[in-house]
Amino acid sequence: MKAFGILLLIAAAFAGGYFFRERRGESPKQESGRKILYWYDSMHPAYRSDKPGIAPDCGMQLTPKYADEETKAVDPSRKVAFYRDPAQPEYKSDKPGLNPETGNELVAVYEGDLAALAKGSVQIGKDQQQLVGVKTGLVEITSDGRAIQAAGKVTVDENRIAHVHTRTEGFVEHIHVHVTGAQVKEGDPLVTIYSPELLATQQEFLLALRAQRETARSPLEGTQDRMGSLVEAARRRLDRWSFTAEQMAEITRTGKPVERITLHAPVSGFVTERKAFDRMKVTPEMELYTIVDLSRVWILAEVFESDVPNVKVGTGASVRLPAMPGRTLAGRVSYINPSVDPETRTLKARIEVANPGVLLKPEMFVDVEFRTGAAARITVPVDAVLDAGDRKTVFVDRGNGMFEPRRVQTGERFGDRVVVLSGLQAGERIVTSGTFLLDSESQMKGTGR
């Protein structure tokens, strides 16, 4: 019994000493004859230290890693990423052998292993990912365009306005288009005018023709040339008064002047002004009709100055009619006013739009949506990018719970996404949520690798 009691006291003393060493943070003694490569956290093997002690993240005693525990044989079923010295992890080689600095034999690091990834890579299990809220998503090729809304008003295309004048003085004898707003087609008669001046010029033309015929056999030299000049001069005056080739041929054939001339619509459209009335005297400076072609119109859209950089000449636009839900017309910006309205802080963008069926009427209000930045680019969610000012980092999911930090260069931000100019490829899986926690883990592990 006394021997048994003595053994109990010895065991208690040994346990107390072990407990005392644990409380003081002392690590187990090194086994004789075995070389320690480094010390690591058994709960988080990625954490390594060249000294014994306590793991800073979980408070666990660090465990020694012996050189004879490293697997030196190459697994033929797996692809080797590189070879490295376990005692000097920064030394890497693409071939097996010895580290010339330490003399240690290099061990294989396989593709897919945490050690094969970039410095700062971390490995987190699925349960821990859910706990810290790590979510992943794919790098996508998307359009960095966005829709800019604006209010617009329909106006007439200034290049499609026709003003009707007579080229000679006269008197209105007949009105063919009596009302403003009438729709006309190109070539339709508008007004018939009696012009004594035009009648006199036709008579001069006919007299010159008759004289040319009568002197056709004259023996006097130069007579035909002089008669031909008179005929040509009278013809040119009739041309300036919009005498048509058919009318010229008619008076030449009949030998009788046309007493009245009819003005025709130069374009198809709507009469927006009418100043011709029965029996009134007209002169060339008077505007008798104004005709507007509404087959194409302008939309003047009010663009806020904050959106001005994204709206340029050539930008596409969709025009919606509030009175016709679902009906949209396509147009394109042709001009941007250089001045900003000081009261509304907007500027006017002119959009040219085809107007089938004359759906758009002048002074009508419409809704405009500009389609900007249609180019397809690589984009990621804004929350996926860690912005440290001088560098931007994204964590790439390499599978098996391993995440590798990747430096990227970003471009324009639109909405909740940002353009990635370099560093990523479409289809790669990245961390979209929980990046700050990964970054903290990466920085801590990176110092001990």
C-alpha positions in Angstrom: 0.0 0.0 0.0 2.8 2.4 0.9 4.4 1.7 -2.6 1.1 2.4 -4.3 0.7 5.7 -2.4 4.2 6.7 -3.4 3.4 6.1 -7.0 0.2 8.2 -6.7 2.2 11.1 -5.3 4.8 10.8 -8.1 2.0 10.8 -10.8 0.3 13.8 -9.1 3.6 15.7 -9.0 4.2 15.0 -12.7 0.7 16.1 -13.7 1.1 19.3 -11.6 4.3 20.1 -13.3 2.8 19.5 -16.7 -0.2 21.7 -15.8 2.2 24.4 -14.5 4.2 24.3 -17.8 0.9 24.7 -19.7 -0.2 27.6 -17.6 3.1 29.3 -18.2 2.8 28.7 -22.0 5.8 26.3 -22.1 5.7 23.9 -25.0 6.5 20.3 -25.0 10.2 19.4 -25.2 11.7 18.6 -28.5 12.1 14.9 -29.1 15.7 14.0 -29.2 17.2 13.3 -32.6 14.3 14.9 -34.6 14.6 18.2 -36.4 11.8 20.7 -36.0 10.9 22.6 -39.2 8.4 25.0 -37.6 5.6 25.3 -35.1 2.0 25.4 -36.1 -1.6 25.8 -34.8 -3.2 22.4 -34.8 -6.7 24.0 -35.2 -5.5 26.3 -37.9 -2.6 24.5 -39.7 -2.0 27.4 -42.0 -0.6 29.4 -39.1 3.2 28.8 -38.6 5.9 30.2 -36.5 9.6 29.6 -36.1 9.3 29.6 -32.3 7.1 27.7 -29.8 4.3 29.6 -28.1 0.6 30.2 -28.1 -1.5 30.7 -31.3 -2.8 34.3 -31.3 -6.2 33.5 -32.8 -7.4 30.6 -30.6 -4.9 30.5 -27.6 -3.9 26.9 -28.4 -0.3 25.6 -27.7 1.7 25.5 -30.9 2.7 22.0 -32.1 6.1 21.2 -33.6 6.4 20.0 -37.2 9.3 17.6 -37.6 11.3 17.3 -40.8 10.6 13.5 -41.0 6.9 14.2 -41.1 7.1 16.0 -44.5 6.2 13.7 -47.4 9.1 13.5 -49.7 7.8 11.0 -52.2 6.0 12.5 -55.2 2.4 11.3 -55.7 2.2 10.4 -59.5 -1.5 10.8 -59.5 -1.2 14.6 -58.7 0.4 17.4 -60.6 3.3 19.1 -58.8 3.2 22.9 -58.7 6.7 23.3 -57.4 9.2 22.0 -54.8 10.2 23.9 -51.7 12.3 23.7 -48.5 10.0 23.2 -45.5 12.4 25.0 -43.3 12.6 27.9 -45.8 9.2 28.2 -47.5 10.2 31.1 -49.6 12.7 29.0 -51.5 11.0 27.3 -54.4 12.2 25.2 -57.4 10.6 23.6 -60.3 12.7 20.5 -59.9 13.3 18.2 -56.9 16.7 18.3 -55.1 18.4 20.1 -52.2 18.3 23.7 -51.0 21.9 24.9 -51.6 21.5 27.3 -48.7 20.3 24.9 -46.0 21.1 21.5 -47.5 17.5 20.4 -46.8 15.8 18.1 -49.3 13.0 19.8 -51.2 9.5 18.4 -50.9 6.7 18.5 -53.5 3.8 21.0 -53.3 0.9 19.9 -55.4 -1.6 22.0 -57.4 -4.7 22.7 -55.3 -2.7 22.7 -52.1 -2.9 25.8 -50.0 0.9 26.1 -50.1 0.7 26.2 -53.9 -1.4 29.4 -53.9 -0.2 33.0 -53.6 0.9 34.3 -50.3 -2.0 35.3 -48.1 -4.2 32.5 -49.3 -6.5 31.0 -46.6 -8.4 27.8 -46.2 -11.8 27.9 -44.5 -14.2 25.0 -44.0 -17.8 25.1 -45.2 -19.2 25.4 -41.7 -16.9 28.4 -40.9 -17.8 30.0 -44.2 -21.5 29.9 -43.3 -20.6 31.2 -39.9 -18.7 34.3 -41.1 -21.1 34.8 -44.1 -18.8 34.0 -47.0 -20.6 34.0 -50.3 -19.2 33.5 -53.8 -20.2 34.4 -57.4 -18.9 34.2 -60.9 -17.0 37.0 -62.7 -19.3 38.1 -65.5 -19.1 39.9 -68.8 -21.9 42.4 -68.7 -22.8 45.7 -70.2 -21.7 48.6 -68.1 -24.5 50.7 -69.6 -27.2 52.3 -67.5 -30.5 54.0 -68.3 -30.8 57.7 -67.9 -34.3 59.1 -67.6 -35.3 62.5 -69.0 -38.4 64.5 -69.9 -38.7 65.6 -73.5 -40.8 67.7 -75.8 -41.6 67.1 -79.5 -40.5 69.8 -81.9 -40.4 70.2 -85.6 -37.3 69.1 -87.5 -36.1 72.5 -88.8 -34.6 70.9 -91.9 -38.1 69.7 -92.9 -39.8 73.1 -93.1 -40.8 74.4 -96.6 -41.8 78.0 -97.3 -43.9 78.6 -100.4 -43.3 81.9 -102.3 -44.2 83.2 -105.8 -41.3 84.4 -107.9 -43.3 87.1 -109.6 -45.8 89.7 -108.7 -49.4 88.8 -109.4 -52.9 88.3 -108.0 -54.5 85.3 -106.3 -57.2 83.9 -108.5 -57.9 80.5 -106.9 -57.1 78.9 -103.5 -56.7 75.1 -103.6 -55.7 74.7 -99.9 -58.0 76.8 -97.7 -57.1 75.8 -94.1 -54.1 75.6 -91.8 -53.4 72.1 -90.6 -54.4 70.5 -94.0 -52.3 67.5 -95.0 -50.8 67.8 -98.5 -48.6 65.6 -100.7 -45.6 66.7 -102.7 -46.9 68.2 -106.0 -50.4 69.0 -104.8 -51.7 72.4 -106.1 -51.8 75.2 -103.5 -52.7 78.5 -105.1 -53.3 79.8 -108.7 -51.9 83.3 -109.5 -52.5 85.6 -112.5 -49.3 87.6 -113.2 -49.2 90.3 -115.9 -45.4 90.3 -115.7 -45.2 86.6 -116.3 -47.7 87.0 -119.2 -45.6 89.7 -120.8 -42.4 87.5 -120.5 -44.2 84.6 -122.2 -45.3 86.9 -125.1 -41.7 88.1 -125.5 -40.6 84.5 -125.7 -43.2 83.7 -128.3 -42.3 86.8 -130.4 -38.6 85.7 -130.3 -39.5 82.2 -131.5 -41.6 83.6 -134.3 -38.9 86.0 -135.4 -36.4 83.1 -135.3 -38.5 81.1 -137.7 -39.2 84.0 -140.1 -35.5 84.9 -140.3 -34.4 81.3 -140.8 -33.6 81.9 -144.4 -32.3 85.5 -144.1 -29.2 86.2 -146.1 -28.0 88.7 -143.5 -25.0 87.4 -141.5 -25.6 87.0 -137.7 -29.4 87.3 -137.9 -30.0 83.8 -136.6 -27.5 84.2 -133.8 -29.2 87.4 -132.6 -32.7 85.8 -132.7 -31.4 82.7 -130.9 -30.0 85.0 -128.1 -33.4 86.7 -127.6 -35.2 83.3 -127.4 -32.7 82.0 -124.8 -32.9 85.2 -122.7 -36.7 84.9 -122.5 -36.5 81.2 -121.7 -34.1 81.9 -118.7 -36.5 84.5 -117.3 -39.3 81.9 -117.4 -37.1 79.4 -115.7 -36.4 81.8 -112.8 -40.2 82.1 -112.3 -40.5 78.3 -111.8 -41.9 77.7 -115.3 -41.8 73.9 -115.7 -40.4 72.1 -118.8 -43.9 70.8 -119.6 -45.3 74.4 -119.5 -42.5 75.6 -121.8 -43.1 72.8 -124.2 -46.9 73.6 -124.2 -46.5 77.3 -125.0 -43.9 76.5 -127.7 -46.3 74.0 -129.3 -49.5 76.1 -129.1 -48.0 79.5 -129.5 -50.2 80.8 -126.7 -49.1 82.1 -123.4 -50.2 80.6 -120.1 -52.2 83.3 -118.4 -52.1 81.8 -114.9 -49.5 79.9 -112.9 -50.2 77.4 -110.2 -47.9 76.9 -107.2 -47.5 73.3 -105.9 -46.5 71.8 -102.6 -42.7 71.2 -102.6 -42.9 68.5 -99.9 -45.4 66.2 -98.3 -46.6 67.4 -94.9 -49.0 69.6 -93.0 -49.8 73.3 -93.7 -48.8 75.1 -90.5 -49.3 78.6 -92.0 -51.5 80.0 -94.7 -51.3 83.6 -95.9 -52.8 83.4 -99.4 -56.3 84.6 -99.9 -58.6 85.2 -102.9 -57.9 88.3 -105.0 -55.0 89.5 -102.9 -51.9 90.9 -104.5 -48.8 88.8 -104.0 -45.1 89.6 -104.3 -41.9 87.4 -104.2 -41.1 88.4 -100.6 -44.5 87.2 -99.3 -44.7 83.8 -97.7 -47.9 82.2 -98.9 -47.7 78.8 -97.2 -45.5 77.0 -94.6 -45.5 73.2 -94.9 -43.9 70.9 -92.3 -42.8 67.4 -93.0 -43.5 65.4 -89.8 -42.2 62.0 -91.0 -39.2 62.7 -88.8 -39.2 65.0 -85.7 -36.9 66.3 -83.0 -37.2 65.5 -79.3 -35.6 68.1 -77.0 -34.8 66.2 -73.8 -33.9 67.9 -70.5 -30.7 66.2 -69.2 -29.5 66.9 -65.7 -25.9 68.2 -65.5 -24.8 65.2 -63.4 -25.8 62.9 -66.4 -24.2 65.1 -69.0 -20.9 63.1 -69.2 -22.8 59.9 -70.1 -25.0 61.4 -72.9 -23.0 62.1 -76.1 -23.8 62.7 -79.7 -24.7 59.3 -81.2 -26.1 58.0 -77.9 -29.2 55.8 -78.5 -32.5 56.8 -76.9 -35.9 55.3 -76.4 -38.9 57.6 -76.6 -42.1 56.5 -74.8 -45.5 58.1 -75.2 -47.4 58.5 -71.9 -50.7 58.3 -73.8 -49.7 55.0 -75.5 -48.3 52.6 -72.9 -46.0 50.0 -74.3 -45.3 52.1 -77.5 -41.6 53.0 -77.9 -39.8 54.8 -80.7 -36.0 54.6 -81.2 -33.9 57.6 -81.8 -30.3 58.9 -81.5 -28.8 62.1 -80.1 -27.7 64.4 -82.9 -26.8 67.6 -80.9 -26.3 68.7 -77.4 -26.8 72.3 -76.3 -23.5 73.6 -74.8 -25.3 75.8 -72.2 -26.9 74.7 -69.0 -30.2 76.3 -67.9 -29.3 78.2 -64.7 -32.7 77.5 -63.1 -33.3 73.8 -63.9 -29.6 72.8 -64.0 -30.3 70.9 -67.2 -29.2 71.1 -70.8 -31.1 70.2 -73.9 -30.1 67.1 -76.0 -31.7 66.9 -79.4 -32.9 63.5 -80.5 -33.9 62.7 -84.1 -36.7 60.2 -84.3 -38.7 58.6 -87.2 -42.4 59.4 -86.7 -44.5 56.6 -88.4 -48.2 57.5 -88.6 -47.4 60.9 -87.2 -47.7 59.6 -83.6 -45.6 62.4 -82.3 -47.1 65.8 -82.5 -45.2 69.1 -82.0 -45.3 70.4 -78.4 -46.2 66.9 -77.1 -44.5 65.7 -73.9 -42.7 62.3 -74.0 -40.5 60.2 -71.7 -36.9 59.6 -72.9 -34.5 56.9 -71.8 -30.9 57.1 -72.9 -28.9 53.9 -73.4 -25.3 54.6 -72.3 -22.1 52.5 -72.3 -23.3 49.5 -74.3 -19.8 47.9 -74.4 -19.5 44.5 -72.7 -16.8 44.3 -70.0 -15.7 42.1 -67.2 -17.6 43.3 -64.0 -17.9 42.2 -60.4 -20.0 43.3 -57.5 -18.7 46.4 -55.7 -18.5 44.5 -52.4 -16.2 41.9 -53.9 -13.3 44.5 -54.2 -11.3 45.4 -51.2 -10.0 49.0 -51.8 -6.9 49.9 -49.8 -6.2 53.0 -51.9 -2.9 52.0 -53.5 -4.1 48.5 -54.2 -7.4 46.7 -54.9 -7.9 43.0 -54.0 -10.4 40.3 -54.9 -10.4 36.8 -53.3 -10.6 34.0 -55.9 -12.3 30.7 -54.8 -9.8 28.0 -55.7 -12.0 25.1 -54.4 -11.8 22.9 -51.3 -12.4 26.0 -49.1 -9.2 27.7 -50.3 -9.3 31.4 -51.3 -6.4 33.3 -53.0 -6.0 37.1 -52.9 -5.7 38.6 -56.4 -4.6 42.2 -57.2 -7.0 43.8 -59.7 -7.3 47.1 -61.6 -10.8 48.6 -61.6 -12.6 51.1 -63.9 -15.9 52.8 -63.9 -18.6 51.9 -61.3 -22.2 51.7 -62.3 -24.9 50.7 -59.9 -23.8 47.9 -57.6 -21.1 46.6 -60.1 -17.6 47.8 -61.0 -15.6 47.2 -64.2 -12.4 45.1 -63.8 -9.7 46.2 -66.3 -7.2 43.5 -65.3 -6.5 40.7 -62.9 -9.6 38.5 -63.5 -11.1 36.5 -66.3 -14.8 35.8 -67.0 -16.0 32.6 -65.4 -13.7 32.7 -62.3 -15.4 32.3 -59.0 -14.8 35.0 -56.5 -15.9 36.0 -52.9 -18.7 38.5 -53.1 -19.5 38.7 -49.3 -17.4 38.3 -46.2 -14.2 39.7 -47.9 -13.2 41.8 -44.9 -13.0 38.7 -42.7 -11.1 36.8 -45.3 -8.7 39.7 -45.7 -8.1 39.8 -41.9 -7.4 36.0 -41.9 -5.2 36.4 -44.9 -3.0 39.1 -43.4 -2.6 37.2 -40.1 -1.8 33.9 -41.9 0.5 35.6 -44.4 2.8 36.8 -41.7 3.3 33.3 -40.4 3.7 31.4 -43.7 
